[in-house]
């Protein structure tokens, strides 16, 4: 026997088919109204029956082909966006004239090279490249080695003047360190300021074999693991983060290959110390070690090497994997592009996002922006504002093409890989950004309805302690939109 909800859904479906087939064109507005009413009825039922107990939600849904709002529920109410905040950062950045430029890390030297000796200093100029990894560092070193010297009489300076000295965003939780998703921010980042430790079991009771990337003298490793020894507990990688120490401790039972990550303090020192290690491994002696100083614009210098990272690569990681570092890097670069200043704070960079809000016809004073990635609890925006940004991106081909390519796809990849599975209406038809931390779960992006229309939507669940229930509710809303718009 069919449940009442299923009978009602079938009745609505056949009624909609009748309207679409038999209603004259001049009455299509009435038919559209009936469809919107059906969609509202379906989503309202989900809110009543599927919304996690004790929680609330704001929803905005907009038909991009018909240029019409389809549904709104508390769409103007302020909510914490979590990682859907990244949409505002990305769209604002891509809207700049030079928004598609690559991220660049550059090495220059001042002085002269004579008889195998560089009499002068080397400057590594950070461009806040969040994807600069071990391979990129080796590539930069190889470019430096093309110059005929094996001794540097001066210092190797890290130029981190692009950003102020605040290494975390406003409102970030101090006890989230040493998690890899909360790196120590700097214009010079190696492997996102994170150490990756892989452990492989050996003989029973023996310590596991460890592989650490990147290799560096900047940290130490204590191996407290045991192979095939359940009493050793769960695998763990940590350090004395309360005292900012980089003595990494790896512990636990290892029965198969496992991988753990830990952030290191501080990112810029990690980068520079590892760079010196690589140069010394290649036979280059740096007599004065490293320090930090900005290269003056007026100072004569020569280019030694550079590494460029395409904006699409940064954007893909930002959206697909919800990478906080990538969002903060994009925000800082956005601030530099807009202000023309060499050194940028998050507060200054966020003025560009506020200007974008004004450009879209909203008052930025009605919202609170604290960072570019959504990790801060101080961020407050609305579903309506998120959809407005999505609408703007859709109306600008260059922005939409890059953004749409980067967004996770329902049931396929990124943070939506394990949602909207094959067989559901939303499978492969939702391209959207997720956002979640304790009691907050959001989803915003685009979907393709059964009538072929692209829909922009934002669903912002608040005070939902059950993340799985909130995600299931969002997936059900997406299914309802697709199924209703025939």
Secondary structure, DSSP 8 states (H G I E B T S, - for coil): ---HHHHHHHHHHHHHHHHHHHS-GGGHHHHHHHHHHHHHHHHHHHHHHHS-TT-EEEEEEEETTTTEEEEEESTTS-B--GGGHHHHHHHHHHTSTTTT--EEEEEEEEEEEETEEEEEEEEEE----TT--HHHHHHHHHHHTTSSEEEESS-EEEE-TTB-S--S-TT--GGGTT-TTS----SS-SGGGEEEEEEE--STTS--EEEEES--TTSEEEEEEEET-GGG-S-EEE--GGGT--EEEEEEEESS-EEEEEE-S-HHHHHHHHHHHHHHHTT-EETT-EEE----TTS--EEEEEEEE-HHHHHHHHHHS--HHHHHHHHHHHHHHHH--SSB-HHHHHHHHHHHHHHTT--GGGSB---SSS--TT-BB-HHHHHHHHHHHHTSHHHHHHHHHHSEETTTSGGGTTSS-TTSTTTTTEEEEEEEETTEEEEEEEEE-TTS-EEEEEEEEES-S-HHHHHHHHHHHHHHHHHH--
